[in-house]
Amino acid sequence: MDHLSARAVSVVIPAHNEGPTIAQVVRDCAANTPDLSEVIVVDDGSSDNTSATAAAAGARVLRLDRNCGKGVALQRGIAAARGDVLIFIDADGQDDPTEIPAMLAAFEPEVDLVLGSRFLGGFQPGAITRMNYLGTRFITGSVNVLFGTKITDPLAGFRAVRSSVFDRVQIEARGYDIEVDLLLRVLNSGGKVVEVPAQRSARSYGCSGLSSVFDGLRIFKRIVQIRVAGGRAVGAATPR
């Protein structure tokens, strides 16, 4: 944490109907985040007790009146966060908050975005379906071919970004295309991206709202749009 000493860190967690898991995720993030300023849970129009459970666990809760999508929820959290560095982590308990210190430690002075790569770390049994695995590999190959990068996991939701990035980068995604939207705009702005290994566990409750076909097509469309509008990435993306 030498590079981030005395800098405030905000954890931003988008959540939709994650009442059974959100409290533990909030507590684990609070316990494992150096220089923590706040844990923000953006309740994306949940119909269960996500908001109340998150607040009871110590989170600052922002509630959307209806389910607007992961991208909208993250943008709301970004706008509200007070930290110098923002950690994004899912509410379903599949990401491991004990890996947050390693993610923050990867912030060399020139680094803007750190991805927690599941392909450098690993998937526990049941953590990803066969179709989603193949789809992610296809998206990864597309990003690397179209943008000349060597990213291993462009769809990693577990990541950290400097808040100053949003002074020059404007993200537009409303759904699960938020990950590639932010990544590619950071790279096109000249920012440096690094990856660190991250483990992905199986869900202990419920199922993902991701549609392999619909959201996969939306993600690919976002990649093509940014490629056409902004050209090849000028930033650097490297594993650690």
PyMOL commands that set and color helices and strands:
alter all, ss='L'
color gray80, all
select helices_A, chain A and resi 2-4+19-32+50-56+70-80+97-105+118-121+130-147+163-167+178-188+214-230
alter helices_A, ss='H'
color red, helices_A
select strands_A, chain A and resi 9-15+36-44+60-64+85-88+111-117+122-123+159-162+192-200+236-239
alter strands_A, ss='S'
color yellow, strands_A
deselect
rebuild
show_as cartoon
